[in-house]
């Protein structure tokens, strides 16, 4: 069953078609990678799926709701209730600890709960770093805080835009291992990446060029696994 479906979606800026009649589906529990050169429309697509921007034309169905026709208040509800967002830039608040940064996401959904936030950090292997500030964390640890923040409200879909772009190889593997665990738990994942090694771990890869879907690749050897990593 499709959790996400784009029907003839276009995003137009004057004469520029950042997306040009894109059709795409992602099933519940699927792990989808989005690739393509710079300017191909990847980030535009993620912003539209993530209810951060609206399509000029077409329909964007998320869990059966057409979010392309919703007003700003309704889109805020969708982001709050259904979507977890992870970015290349960590967007952590510098004067808040790791656990407080995770709790900040709860603030917009319900009452902040430190116990739940600590549990989310524990899921990403950072329970012992909960009281540390972003400046005291490595890049990989900061990204794992972002994953915990995205998980705290139990979203139906995780959208990750170049989540390993600022990480070294070791931390990249840790983040991909976290995604594997999320997929095993039944989370739907849509990951934009330039890295073929990150994309090939997904079940399916969609390649964009000039705002259109160029082709798709099914990973017939998909296991969702990479080499065992200890989160520490």
C-alpha positions in Angstrom: 0.0 0.0 0.0 1.4 3.4 -1.0 2.1 5.8 1.8 3.4 8.4 -0.5 2.4 9.2 -4.1 3.3 12.1 -6.4 1.0 12.5 -9.4 2.2 14.7 -12.3 3.9 17.0 -9.8 5.6 20.2 -11.2 7.3 23.0 -9.4 7.7 26.1 -11.7 9.7 29.2 -11.0 9.1 31.5 -14.0 10.5 29.6 -17.0 12.3 27.1 -14.8 10.6 23.7 -14.2 12.4 22.5 -11.1 10.1 19.5 -11.2 8.4 18.5 -14.4 5.4 16.2 -14.2 7.0 13.8 -11.7 5.2 10.5 -10.8 6.5 8.6 -7.8 5.2 6.1 -5.2 6.7 4.8 -2.0 5.0 2.0 -0.1 4.6 1.8 3.6 7.8 0.4 5.1 9.8 1.0 1.9 13.4 2.3 1.8 13.7 4.6 -1.2 16.9 6.5 -2.3 16.7 9.6 -4.5 19.8 10.5 -6.6 20.7 12.9 -9.4 23.1 15.7 -10.3 22.9 19.1 -8.7 19.9 21.0 -10.0 18.0 17.8 -10.9 15.2 18.6 -8.5 16.0 16.4 -5.5 15.8 19.0 -2.8 12.7 20.6 -4.4 11.0 17.2 -4.3 12.0 16.6 -0.7 10.7 20.1 0.3 7.3 19.3 -1.4 7.1 15.8 0.2 8.1 17.3 3.5 5.3 19.9 3.4 7.9 22.7 3.4 6.9 23.9 0.0 3.9 23.4 -2.3 3.7 22.0 -5.8 2.7 24.3 -8.7 0.8 21.5 -10.4 -0.2 17.9 -9.5 -1.1 16.0 -6.4 1.0 14.9 -3.4 -0.7 12.2 -1.5 0.6 11.3 2.0 -1.2 8.6 3.8 -4.2 9.3 1.5 -4.3 13.0 2.1 -3.6 15.4 -0.7 -1.2 17.9 0.9 -0.7 19.9 -2.2 -4.0 21.7 -1.6 -3.6 22.3 2.1 -3.2 25.7 3.8 -0.2 26.6 6.0 -1.9 25.5 9.2 -2.8 22.1 7.8 0.7 21.6 6.5 2.1 22.4 9.9 -0.1 19.6 11.3 1.2 17.2 8.6 4.8 18.0 9.4 4.2 17.7 13.1 2.2 14.4 13.0 3.5 12.4 10.1 7.0 13.5 9.0 10.4 13.3 10.5 13.0 15.5 8.7 16.8 15.1 8.7 19.1 17.5 6.9 22.7 17.7 5.8 23.1 20.7 8.0 22.2 19.6 11.5 20.1 22.7 12.6 20.7 22.1 16.3 20.3 24.9 18.8 23.8 25.7 20.1 22.7 26.7 23.6 20.6 23.6 24.2 21.9 20.2 25.2 21.4 17.1 23.0 18.3 16.0 25.0 16.9 19.5 25.0 17.3 19.7 21.2 15.3 16.4 20.9 12.7 17.7 23.3 12.3 20.8 21.2 10.6 18.7 18.5 8.1 17.5 21.1 7.2 21.0 22.0 5.4 21.4 18.7 3.6 18.1 19.0 2.8 17.6 22.7 4.2 18.2 26.1 8.1 17.8 26.1 9.0 14.6 27.9 12.7 14.2 28.9 12.3 10.5 29.5 11.0 10.0 25.9 13.8 12.2 24.6 16.4 10.2 26.5 14.9 7.0 25.1 15.2 8.4 21.6 18.9 9.3 22.2 19.4 5.8 23.5 18.0 4.4 20.2 20.8 6.2 18.4 23.5 5.3 20.9 23.8 8.7 22.5 22.3 8.2 26.0 25.6 9.1 27.6 25.9 12.3 25.6 22.5 13.6 26.5 23.7 16.6 28.5 26.4 17.6 26.0 26.0 20.7 23.8 26.4 20.6 20.0 29.9 22.1 20.2 30.9 19.1 22.4 29.7 16.6 19.9 31.3 15.2 16.8 29.7 15.7 13.4 28.5 12.1 13.5 27.1 12.5 17.0 25.3 15.7 16.0 23.6 13.9 13.0 22.5 11.1 15.4 20.9 13.7 17.6 19.0 14.9 14.5 17.9 11.3 13.8 16.7 11.1 17.4 14.8 14.4 17.0 13.2 13.1 13.9 12.0 10.0 15.7 10.6 11.5 18.8 7.1 12.0 17.5 6.9 8.5 15.8 6.5 9.8 12.3 5.1 7.7 9.5 7.8 8.7 7.1 11.4 9.8 7.5 12.8 12.2 4.9 16.6 12.6 4.9 18.3 15.2 2.6 22.0 14.3 2.2 22.2 13.0 5.8 25.7 11.8 5.4 27.0 14.7 3.3 29.1 16.2 6.1 30.3 13.0 7.7 33.4 10.9 7.4 33.2 7.3 6.3 33.0 5.8 9.8 30.1 8.1 10.9 28.4 7.6 7.5 28.3 3.9 8.2 26.8 4.5 11.7 24.0 6.7 10.2 23.2 4.2 7.5 23.1 1.5 10.2 20.6 3.6 12.1 18.5 3.8 8.9 18.7 0.0 8.6 17.4 -0.4 12.1 14.5 2.1 11.4 13.6 0.1 8.3 13.6 -3.1 10.2 11.2 -1.4 12.6 8.8 -0.7 9.7 9.6 3.0 9.1 9.3 4.4 5.6 12.5 6.1 4.5 13.1 8.5 1.6 16.8 9.4 1.5 18.4 11.9 -0.9 22.0 11.2 -1.5 24.9 11.8 -3.9 26.7 8.7 -2.5 26.1 5.5 -4.5 27.2 3.4 -1.5 24.4 5.0 0.6 21.9 4.6 -2.2 22.7 0.9 -2.9 21.7 0.0 0.7 18.1 1.1 -0.1 15.5 -1.2 -1.7 14.9 1.1 -4.7 16.8 4.1 -6.2 15.1 6.8 -8.3 17.3 9.0 -10.4 16.2 12.5 -11.3 17.5 14.6 -14.2 16.4 18.1 -15.2 13.3 17.8 -12.9 12.1 14.5 -14.4 12.4 10.9 -13.3 15.1 9.5 -15.5 15.1 5.9 -14.3 14.6 3.6 -11.3 16.7 0.7 -10.1 15.5 -2.1 -7.9 18.1 -3.6 -5.5 17.5 -7.2 -6.1 20.1 -8.1 -3.4 18.5 -5.9 -0.8 19.1 -7.0 2.7 19.0 -3.6 4.5 22.3 -4.5 6.1 25.8 -3.2 6.1 28.7 -4.4 8.2 28.0 -4.6 11.9 28.6 -1.2 13.6 28.6 -0.7 17.3 27.0 2.7 18.2 29.2 4.5 20.6 
